[in-house]
Amino acid sequence: MKKAWKGNLTDGYVYSGFNGMCGTEFEVGNTYLVYTNNVEGKELTSLCSGNKLITEASKDIQALDRLSEPEWKNKYILILLFAFAFAVAISIIIWRAKLWLKNNVH
């Protein structure tokens, strides 16, 4: 296993049942993107899970990466703008307080 986007492969194995038409086989030497369901603590996959050769899974991997990134990662400009607006607001408050003190303290 190179990467898991969700879940925890505690024993490092994905189980694929050979229940009639739903079983799936993986070829030795190939790398796959494997979708699983956790059933009673074991990660299970089947023919209908959407597994793909890694060479054919780039769109899936990009989508999974986007889903697993922190929500704020692509919003750094908004974070910087918020920080700037906050600094400006604090500066204005301090300036007004100094102006008020200057005019009211004799």
HELIX and SHEET records of a PDB file:
HELIX    1   1 GLY A   20  CYS A   22  5                                   3    
HELIX    2   2 LEU A   47  SER A   49  5                                   3    
HELIX    3   3 ILE A   54  GLU A   56  5                                   3    
HELIX    4   4 SER A   58  SER A   68  1                                  11    
HELIX    5   5 LYS A   73  LYS A   75  5                                   3    
HELIX    6   6 TYR A   76  ASN A  104  1                                  29    
SHEET    1   A 3 VAL A  14  SER A  16  0                                        
SHEET    2   A 3 LYS A  42  THR A  45  1                                        
SHEET    3   A 3 ASN A  37  VAL A  39 -1                                        
SHEET    1   B 2 TYR A  32  LEU A  33  0                                        
SHEET    2   B 2 LYS A  52  LEU A  53 -1                                        
END                                                                             
